[in-house]
Amino acid sequence: MSLVASNYSISPLYFAYRRKSENYEHKETFHSHLGLEVLFIHQGRGTMIVNNNSYEIKPGMLCIFQPCQLHHLKLEYDDHQCFERSIAIFEPTVFEAYFKQWPALHEFYNFIYLGNLPFPCLYEVADPYLESAYKSMNDRFPTLSDTEKYEEISLFLVALFRSLKPIWDKRKERSSTYQARKNHRVEHILSWIETNYAIPFRLDDMAKSLHLSPYHVSHLFKEATGVSITEYIAARRIHQSIQLLTTTKKPISHIAEEIGLTNSSYFCKFFKTQMGITPHQYRKKWTST
Protein backbone atom coordinates (compact mmCIF):
# COMPACT_ATOMS: atom_id res chain seq x y z
CA MET A 1 0.00 0.00 0.00
CA SER A 2 1.19 3.50 -0.79
CA LEU A 3 -0.71 6.70 -0.06
CA VAL A 4 1.33 9.52 -1.48
CA ALA A 5 -0.60 12.74 -1.20
CA SER A 6 -3.49 14.03 0.86
CA ASN A 7 -6.52 16.13 -0.03
CA TYR A 8 -6.02 18.13 -3.23
CA SER A 9 -7.27 21.22 -1.40
CA ILE A 10 -3.88 21.14 0.31
CA SER A 11 -1.86 19.35 -2.37
CA PRO A 12 -2.78 19.66 -6.08
CA LEU A 13 -3.23 15.89 -6.31
CA TYR A 14 -4.70 13.23 -4.04
CA PHE A 15 -2.95 10.08 -5.18
CA ALA A 16 -2.69 6.45 -4.10
CA TYR A 17 -1.07 3.51 -5.89
CA ARG A 18 -2.33 -0.03 -5.23
CA ARG A 19 -3.94 0.97 -1.95
CA LYS A 20 -5.46 -2.06 -0.21
CA SER A 21 -8.48 -2.52 2.05
CA GLU A 22 -8.86 -5.88 3.78
CA ASN A 23 -10.83 -7.52 6.60
CA TYR A 24 -14.02 -5.53 6.01
CA GLU A 25 -12.23 -2.16 6.10
CA HIS A 26 -14.25 0.49 4.21
CA LYS A 27 -16.96 -2.11 3.53
CA GLU A 28 -19.27 0.70 2.45
CA THR A 29 -18.24 4.19 1.35
CA PHE A 30 -20.48 6.98 0.15
CA HIS A 31 -19.06 10.31 -0.95
CA SER A 32 -18.21 12.78 -3.70
CA HIS A 33 -15.28 15.10 -4.42
CA LEU A 34 -14.91 18.63 -5.70
CA GLY A 35 -12.31 17.31 -8.14
CA LEU A 36 -12.26 14.69 -10.89
CA GLU A 37 -11.44 11.14 -9.77
CA VAL A 38 -9.90 8.43 -11.94
CA LEU A 39 -10.09 5.11 -10.07
CA PHE A 40 -8.49 1.90 -11.33
CA ILE A 41 -9.45 -1.32 -9.52
CA HIS A 42 -6.79 -4.03 -9.41
CA GLN A 43 -8.68 -6.42 -7.11
CA GLY A 44 -12.10 -6.43 -5.51
CA ARG A 45 -15.72 -7.47 -5.66
CA GLY A 46 -18.91 -5.67 -4.79
CA THR A 47 -21.37 -3.12 -6.09
CA MET A 48 -20.96 0.50 -7.11
CA ILE A 49 -23.90 2.91 -7.36
CA VAL A 50 -23.52 6.02 -9.51
CA ASN A 51 -26.39 8.22 -10.71
CA ASN A 52 -28.82 5.67 -9.26
CA ASN A 53 -27.37 2.96 -11.54
CA SER A 54 -25.69 -0.16 -10.15
CA TYR A 55 -22.39 -1.54 -11.50
CA GLU A 56 -20.63 -4.75 -10.51
CA ILE A 57 -17.15 -4.11 -9.11
CA LYS A 58 -14.56 -6.30 -10.84
CA PRO A 59 -10.77 -6.40 -11.23
CA GLY A 60 -9.64 -4.40 -14.27
CA MET A 61 -12.41 -1.83 -13.82
CA LEU A 62 -11.71 1.84 -14.53
CA CYS A 63 -14.08 4.43 -13.04
CA ILE A 64 -14.39 8.16 -13.72
CA PHE A 65 -16.23 10.33 -11.22
CA GLN A 66 -16.88 13.90 -12.28
CA PRO A 67 -16.75 16.80 -9.80
CA CYS A 68 -19.45 16.49 -7.11
CA GLN A 69 -20.67 13.19 -8.56
CA LEU A 70 -21.91 10.97 -5.77
CA HIS A 71 -20.60 7.40 -5.73
CA HIS A 72 -21.51 4.63 -3.34
CA LEU A 73 -19.33 1.52 -3.01
CA LYS A 74 -20.39 -1.67 -1.24
CA LEU A 75 -17.47 -4.10 -1.01
CA GLU A 76 -17.48 -7.88 -0.53
CA TYR A 77 -14.82 -9.42 1.69
CA ASP A 78 -15.96 -13.07 1.69
CA ASP A 79 -13.34 -15.70 0.82
CA HIS A 80 -10.53 -13.33 1.86
CA GLN A 81 -11.35 -10.77 -0.84
CA CYS A 82 -9.16 -7.65 -0.97
CA PHE A 83 -10.06 -4.27 -2.45
CA GLU A 84 -6.95 -2.90 -4.19
CA ARG A 85 -7.07 0.29 -6.24
CA SER A 86 -5.08 3.19 -7.64
CA ILE A 87 -6.59 6.66 -7.29
CA ALA A 88 -6.00 10.12 -8.72
CA ILE A 89 -8.20 13.06 -7.63
CA PHE A 90 -7.49 16.58 -8.87
CA GLU A 91 -9.13 19.86 -9.85
CA PRO A 92 -9.36 19.59 -13.67
CA THR A 93 -9.44 23.32 -14.41
CA VAL A 94 -6.02 23.75 -12.78
CA PHE A 95 -4.32 21.47 -15.31
CA GLU A 96 -6.36 22.10 -18.45
CA ALA A 97 -3.79 24.51 -19.91
CA TYR A 98 -1.20 21.72 -20.06
CA PHE A 99 -3.37 19.85 -22.60
CA LYS A 100 -3.91 22.70 -25.06
CA GLN A 101 -0.89 21.87 -27.24
CA TRP A 102 -2.56 18.52 -28.15
CA PRO A 103 -6.01 19.44 -29.56
CA ALA A 104 -7.49 15.92 -29.69
CA LEU A 105 -6.27 15.09 -26.18
CA HIS A 106 -7.46 18.48 -24.93
CA GLU A 107 -10.94 17.82 -26.36
CA PHE A 108 -11.03 14.40 -24.70
CA TYR A 109 -9.88 15.86 -21.36
CA ASN A 110 -12.65 18.46 -21.47
CA PHE A 111 -15.20 15.81 -22.42
CA ILE A 112 -14.26 13.65 -19.45
CA TYR A 113 -14.76 16.35 -16.85
CA LEU A 114 -17.45 18.50 -18.52
CA GLY A 115 -19.31 16.13 -20.81
CA ASN A 116 -22.41 14.05 -20.29
CA LEU A 117 -20.64 10.71 -19.92
CA PRO A 118 -22.75 7.75 -21.11
CA PHE A 119 -21.31 5.60 -18.30
CA PRO A 120 -18.83 6.07 -15.42
CA CYS A 121 -17.13 2.65 -15.65
CA LEU A 122 -15.04 0.71 -18.15
CA TYR A 123 -14.52 -3.03 -17.73
CA GLU A 124 -11.68 -5.41 -18.63
CA VAL A 125 -9.06 -2.67 -18.75
CA ALA A 126 -5.64 -4.29 -18.91
CA ASP A 127 -3.47 -1.55 -20.33
CA PRO A 128 0.25 -1.59 -19.40
CA TYR A 129 0.59 2.14 -20.12
CA LEU A 130 -2.16 2.98 -17.62
CA GLU A 131 -0.49 0.86 -14.96
CA SER A 132 2.86 2.43 -15.83
CA ALA A 133 1.50 5.97 -15.45
CA TYR A 134 0.30 5.27 -11.91
CA LYS A 135 3.47 3.40 -10.91
CA SER A 136 5.79 6.05 -12.33
CA MET A 137 3.97 8.79 -10.43
CA ASN A 138 4.10 6.72 -7.26
CA ASP A 139 7.87 6.36 -7.62
CA ARG A 140 8.48 10.07 -8.27
CA PHE A 141 6.00 11.90 -6.07
CA PRO A 142 7.61 11.45 -2.61
CA THR A 143 10.85 13.10 -3.75
CA LEU A 144 9.33 16.17 -5.42
CA SER A 145 9.77 19.68 -4.08
CA ASP A 146 6.77 22.01 -4.00
CA THR A 147 8.07 23.84 -7.07
CA GLU A 148 8.29 20.59 -9.06
CA LYS A 149 4.87 19.19 -8.16
CA TYR A 150 2.68 20.97 -10.70
CA GLU A 151 4.94 20.10 -13.61
CA GLU A 152 5.23 16.46 -12.60
CA ILE A 153 1.52 16.15 -11.91
CA SER A 154 0.72 17.66 -15.32
CA LEU A 155 3.03 15.13 -16.99
CA PHE A 156 1.35 12.33 -15.06
CA LEU A 157 -2.11 13.52 -16.09
CA VAL A 158 -1.08 13.82 -19.75
CA ALA A 159 0.25 10.25 -19.63
CA LEU A 160 -2.88 9.06 -17.81
CA PHE A 161 -5.27 10.61 -20.34
CA ARG A 162 -3.17 9.47 -23.30
CA SER A 163 -3.60 5.93 -21.95
CA LEU A 164 -7.29 6.45 -21.19
CA LYS A 165 -8.30 7.91 -24.56
CA PRO A 166 -7.78 4.79 -26.76
CA ILE A 167 -9.39 2.63 -24.07
CA TRP A 168 -12.44 4.89 -24.10
CA ASP A 169 -12.52 5.17 -27.89
CA LYS A 170 -12.45 1.39 -28.31
CA ARG A 171 -15.76 1.16 -26.48
CA LYS A 172 -17.28 3.21 -29.33
CA GLU A 173 -19.62 4.91 -26.88
CA ARG A 174 -18.51 8.49 -27.33
CA SER A 175 -19.70 10.77 -30.14
CA SER A 176 -17.43 13.37 -31.73
CA THR A 177 -19.14 16.14 -29.79
CA TYR A 178 -20.46 16.34 -26.27
CA GLN A 179 -23.21 18.05 -24.40
CA ALA A 180 -22.35 19.95 -21.25
CA ARG A 181 -23.37 18.00 -18.18
CA LYS A 182 -26.24 19.68 -16.37
CA ASN A 183 -25.49 20.76 -12.83
CA HIS A 184 -28.49 19.10 -11.22
CA ARG A 185 -29.99 20.45 -8.03
CA VAL A 186 -28.65 17.48 -6.08
CA GLU A 187 -25.16 18.44 -7.18
CA HIS A 188 -25.82 21.96 -5.86
CA ILE A 189 -26.67 20.33 -2.53
CA LEU A 190 -23.51 18.21 -2.68
CA SER A 191 -21.45 21.28 -3.49
CA TRP A 192 -22.97 23.12 -0.53
CA ILE A 193 -22.17 20.17 1.75
CA GLU A 194 -18.60 20.04 0.45
CA THR A 195 -18.14 23.69 1.34
CA ASN A 196 -19.93 23.56 4.71
CA TYR A 197 -19.59 20.07 6.20
CA ALA A 198 -16.83 21.28 8.52
CA ILE A 199 -19.25 23.51 10.43
CA PRO A 200 -22.29 22.45 12.52
CA PHE A 201 -25.11 21.51 10.15
CA ARG A 202 -28.49 23.28 10.08
CA LEU A 203 -31.00 22.23 7.46
CA ASP A 204 -32.63 25.68 7.50
CA ASP A 205 -29.29 27.32 6.61
CA MET A 206 -28.79 24.93 3.69
CA ALA A 207 -32.33 25.41 2.39
CA LYS A 208 -32.08 29.20 2.60
CA SER A 209 -28.76 29.19 0.76
CA LEU A 210 -30.17 26.98 -2.02
CA HIS A 211 -33.47 28.90 -2.23
CA LEU A 212 -35.50 25.77 -1.47
CA SER A 213 -37.72 24.72 1.40
CA PRO A 214 -36.19 22.42 4.05
CA TYR A 215 -38.68 19.69 3.11
CA HIS A 216 -37.88 20.00 -0.61
CA VAL A 217 -34.13 19.83 0.02
CA SER A 218 -34.46 16.73 2.20
CA HIS A 219 -36.90 14.99 -0.12
CA LEU A 220 -34.89 15.77 -3.25
CA PHE A 221 -31.65 14.48 -1.76
CA LYS A 222 -33.14 11.31 -0.29
CA GLU A 223 -34.96 10.51 -3.54
CA ALA A 224 -31.78 10.90 -5.63
CA THR A 225 -29.29 9.21 -3.32
CA GLY A 226 -31.21 6.84 -1.09
CA VAL A 227 -29.82 8.34 2.12
CA SER A 228 -30.62 11.40 4.19
CA ILE A 229 -28.55 14.59 4.19
CA THR A 230 -27.42 13.94 7.77
CA GLU A 231 -26.32 10.41 6.84
CA TYR A 232 -24.36 11.76 3.89
CA ILE A 233 -22.69 14.48 5.99
CA ALA A 234 -21.75 11.83 8.56
CA ALA A 235 -20.15 9.75 5.79
CA ARG A 236 -18.36 12.81 4.40
CA ARG A 237 -16.96 13.70 7.82
CA ILE A 238 -15.73 10.16 8.37
CA HIS A 239 -14.13 10.17 4.92
CA GLN A 240 -12.27 13.40 5.69
CA SER A 241 -11.24 12.31 9.18
CA ILE A 242 -9.72 9.12 7.73
CA GLN A 243 -7.66 11.20 5.30
CA LEU A 244 -6.42 13.41 8.13
CA LEU A 245 -5.68 10.47 10.42
CA THR A 246 -3.67 8.64 7.77
CA THR A 247 -1.86 11.51 6.06
CA THR A 248 -1.14 13.95 8.91
CA LYS A 249 0.01 13.92 12.53
CA LYS A 250 -2.66 16.34 13.67
CA PRO A 251 -4.08 15.71 17.15
CA ILE A 252 -7.44 13.97 17.36
CA SER A 253 -9.00 17.11 18.85
CA HIS A 254 -7.87 19.21 15.87
CA ILE A 255 -9.22 16.66 13.41
CA ALA A 256 -12.57 16.73 15.22
CA GLU A 257 -12.71 20.51 14.80
CA GLU A 258 -11.77 20.33 11.12
CA ILE A 259 -14.74 18.10 10.35
CA GLY A 260 -17.23 20.22 12.28
CA LEU A 261 -17.28 18.40 15.63
CA THR A 262 -15.92 20.63 18.37
CA ASN A 263 -16.24 17.94 21.06
CA SER A 264 -13.40 15.44 20.64
CA SER A 265 -15.05 12.88 22.93
CA TYR A 266 -18.14 12.93 20.74
CA PHE A 267 -15.94 12.61 17.66
CA CYS A 268 -14.26 9.49 19.07
CA LYS A 269 -17.65 7.94 19.84
CA PHE A 270 -18.98 8.96 16.42
CA PHE A 271 -15.93 7.51 14.65
CA LYS A 272 -16.09 4.23 16.56
CA THR A 273 -19.81 3.85 15.76
CA GLN A 274 -19.04 4.24 12.05
CA MET A 275 -15.71 2.40 11.80
CA GLY A 276 -15.73 -0.07 14.69
CA ILE A 277 -12.55 1.29 16.30
CA THR A 278 -11.45 4.62 17.79
CA PRO A 279 -9.57 7.27 15.74
CA HIS A 280 -6.39 6.53 17.72
CA GLN A 281 -6.69 2.80 17.05
CA TYR A 282 -7.34 3.46 13.36
CA ARG A 283 -4.26 5.68 13.05
CA LYS A 284 -2.10 3.18 14.92
CA LYS A 285 -3.32 0.35 12.69
CA TRP A 286 -2.65 2.39 9.57
CA THR A 287 0.87 3.49 10.53
CA SER A 288 1.86 -0.03 11.56
CA THR A 289 1.03 -1.51 8.13
C-alpha positions in Angstrom: 0.0 0.0 0.0 1.2 3.5 -0.8 -0.7 6.7 -0.1 1.3 9.5 -1.5 -0.6 12.7 -1.2 -3.5 14.0 0.9 -6.5 16.1 0.0 -6.0 18.1 -3.2 -7.3 21.2 -1.4 -3.9 21.1 0.3 -1.9 19.3 -2.4 -2.8 19.7 -6.1 -3.2 15.9 -6.3 -4.7 13.2 -4.0 -3.0 10.1 -5.2 -2.7 6.4 -4.1 -1.1 3.5 -5.9 -2.3 0.0 -5.2 -3.9 1.0 -2.0 -5.5 -2.1 -0.2 -8.5 -2.5 2.1 -8.9 -5.9 3.8 -10.8 -7.5 6.6 -14.0 -5.5 6.0 -12.2 -2.2 6.1 -14.2 0.5 4.2 -17.0 -2.1 3.5 -19.3 0.7 2.5 -18.2 4.2 1.3 -20.5 7.0 0.1 -19.1 10.3 -0.9 -18.2 12.8 -3.7 -15.3 15.1 -4.4 -14.9 18.6 -5.7 -12.3 17.3 -8.1 -12.3 14.7 -10.9 -11.4 11.1 -9.8 -9.9 8.4 -11.9 -10.1 5.1 -10.1 -8.5 1.9 -11.3 -9.5 -1.3 -9.5 -6.8 -4.0 -9.4 -8.7 -6.4 -7.1 -12.1 -6.4 -5.5 -15.7 -7.5 -5.7 -18.9 -5.7 -4.8 -21.4 -3.1 -6.1 -21.0 0.5 -7.1 -23.9 2.9 -7.4 -23.5 6.0 -9.5 -26.4 8.2 -10.7 -28.8 5.7 -9.3 -27.4 3.0 -11.5 -25.7 -0.2 -10.2 -22.4 -1.5 -11.5 -20.6 -4.7 -10.5 -17.1 -4.1 -9.1 -14.6 -6.3 -10.8 -10.8 -6.4 -11.2 -9.6 -4.4 -14.3 -12.4 -1.8 -13.8 -11.7 1.8 -14.5 -14.1 4.4 -13.0 -14.4 8.2 -13.7 -16.2 10.3 -11.2 -16.9 13.9 -12.3 -16.7 16.8 -9.8 -19.5 16.5 -7.1 -20.7 13.2 -8.6 -21.9 11.0 -5.8 -20.6 7.4 -5.7 -21.5 4.6 -3.3 -19.3 1.5 -3.0 -20.4 -1.7 -1.2 -17.5 -4.1 -1.0 -17.5 -7.9 -0.5 -14.8 -9.4 1.7 -16.0 -13.1 1.7 -13.3 -15.7 0.8 -10.5 -13.3 1.9 -11.3 -10.8 -0.8 -9.2 -7.7 -1.0 -10.1 -4.3 -2.5 -6.9 -2.9 -4.2 -7.1 0.3 -6.2 -5.1 3.2 -7.6 -6.6 6.7 -7.3 -6.0 10.1 -8.7 -8.2 13.1 -7.6 -7.5 16.6 -8.9 -9.1 19.9 -9.8 -9.4 19.6 -13.7 -9.4 23.3 -14.4 -6.0 23.7 -12.8 -4.3 21.5 -15.3 -6.4 22.1 -18.5 -3.8 24.5 -19.9 -1.2 21.7 -20.1 -3.4 19.8 -22.6 -3.9 22.7 -25.1 -0.9 21.9 -27.2 -2.6 18.5 -28.1 -6.0 19.4 -29.6 -7.5 15.9 -29.7 -6.3 15.1 -26.2 -7.5 18.5 -24.9 -10.9 17.8 -26.4 -11.0 14.4 -24.7 -9.9 15.9 -21.4 -12.7 18.5 -21.5 -15.2 15.8 -22.4 -14.3 13.6 -19.4 -14.8 16.3 -16.8 -17.4 18.5 -18.5 -19.3 16.1 -20.8 -22.4 14.1 -20.3 -20.6 10.7 -19.9 -22.8 7.7 -21.1 -21.3 5.6 -18.3 -18.8 6.1 -15.4 -17.1 2.7 -15.7 -15.0 0.7 -18.2 -14.5 -3.0 -17.7 -11.7 -5.4 -18.6 -9.1 -2.7 -18.8 -5.6 -4.3 -18.9 -3.5 -1.6 -20.3 0.3 -1.6 -19.4 0.6 2.1 -20.1 -2.2 3.0 -17.6 -0.5 0.9 -15.0 2.9 2.4 -15.8 1.5 6.0 -15.5 0.3 5.3 -11.9 3.5 3.4 -10.9 5.8 6.1 -12.3 4.0 8.8 -10.4 4.1 6.7 -7.3 7.9 6.4 -7.6 8.5 10.1 -8.3 6.0 11.9 -6.1 7.6 11.5 -2.6 10.9 13.1 -3.8 9.3 16.2 -5.4 9.8 19.7 -4.1 6.8 22.0 -4.0 8.1 23.8 -7.1 8.3 20.6 -9.1 4.9 19.2 -8.2 2.7 21.0 -10.7 4.9 20.1 -13.6 5.2 16.5 -12.6 1.5 16.1 -11.9 0.7 17.7 -15.3 3.0 15.1 -17.0 1.4 12.3 -15.1 -2.1 13.5 -16.1 -1.1 13.8 -19.8 0.3 10.2 -19.6 -2.9 9.1 -17.8 -5.3 10.6 -20.3 -3.2 9.5 -23.3 -3.6 5.9 -22.0 -7.3 6.4 -21.2 -8.3 7.9 -24.6 -7.8 4.8 -26.8 -9.4 2.6 -24.1 -12.4 4.9 -24.1 -12.5 5.2 -27.9 -12.5 1.4 -28.3 -15.8 1.2 -26.5 -17.3 3.2 -29.3 -19.6 4.9 -26.9 -18.5 8.5 -27.3 -19.7 10.8 -30.1 -17.4 13.4 -31.7 -19.1 16.1 -29.8 -20.5 16.3 -26.3 -23.2 18.1 -24.4 -22.4 20.0 -21.2 -23.4 18.0 -18.2 -26.2 19.7 -16.4 -25.5 20.8 -12.8 -28.5 19.1 -11.2 -30.0 20.5 -8.0 -28.7 17.5 -6.1 -25.2 18.4 -7.2 -25.8 22.0 -5.9 -26.7 20.3 -2.5 -23.5 18.2 -2.7 -21.4 21.3 -3.5 -23.0 23.1 -0.5 -22.2 20.2 1.7 -18.6 20.0 0.5 -18.1 23.7 1.3 -19.9 23.6 4.7 -19.6 20.1 6.2 -16.8 21.3 8.5 -19.3 23.5 10.4 -22.3 22.4 12.5 -25.1 21.5 10.1 -28.5 23.3 10.1 -31.0 22.2 7.5 -32.6 25.7 7.5 -29.3 27.3 6.6 -28.8 24.9 3.7 -32.3 25.4 2.4 -32.1 29.2 2.6 -28.8 29.2 0.8 -30.2 27.0 -2.0 -33.5 28.9 -2.2 -35.5 25.8 -1.5 -37.7 24.7 1.4 -36.2 22.4 4.0 -38.7 19.7 3.1 -37.9 20.0 -0.6 -34.1 19.8 0.0 -34.5 16.7 2.2 -36.9 15.0 -0.1 -34.9 15.8 -3.3 -31.6 14.5 -1.8 -33.1 11.3 -0.3 -35.0 10.5 -3.5 -31.8 10.9 -5.6 -29.3 9.2 -3.3 -31.2 6.8 -1.1 -29.8 8.3 2.1 -30.6 11.4 4.2 -28.5 14.6 4.2 -27.4 13.9 7.8 -26.3 10.4 6.8 -24.4 11.8 3.9 -22.7 14.5 6.0 -21.7 11.8 8.6 -20.1 9.7 5.8 -18.4 12.8 4.4 -17.0 13.7 7.8 -15.7 10.2 8.4 -14.1 10.2 4.9 -12.3 13.4 5.7 -11.2 12.3 9.2 -9.7 9.1 7.7 -7.7 11.2 5.3 -6.4 13.4 8.1 -5.7 10.5 10.4 -3.7 8.6 7.8 -1.9 11.5 6.1 -1.1 13.9 8.9 0.0 13.9 12.5 -2.7 16.3 13.7 -4.1 15.7 17.2 -7.4 14.0 17.4 -9.0 17.1 18.9 -7.9 19.2 15.9 -9.2 16.7 13.4 -12.6 16.7 15.2 -12.7 20.5 14.8 -11.8 20.3 11.1 -14.7 18.1 10.3 -17.2 20.2 12.3 -17.3 18.4 15.6 -15.9 20.6 18.4 -16.2 17.9 21.1 -13.4 15.4 20.6 -15.1 12.9 22.9 -18.1 12.9 20.7 -15.9 12.6 17.7 -14.3 9.5 19.1 -17.6 7.9 19.8 -19.0 9.0 16.4 -15.9 7.5 14.6 -16.1 4.2 16.6 -19.8 3.9 15.8 -19.0 4.2 12.1 -15.7 2.4 11.8 -15.7 -0.1 14.7 -12.5 1.3 16.3 -11.4 4.6 17.8 -9.6 7.3 15.7 -6.4 6.5 17.7 -6.7 2.8 17.0 -7.3 3.5 13.4 -4.3 5.7 13.0 -2.1 3.2 14.9 -3.3 0.3 12.7 -2.6 2.4 9.6 0.9 3.5 10.5 1.9 0.0 11.6 1.0 -1.5 8.1 
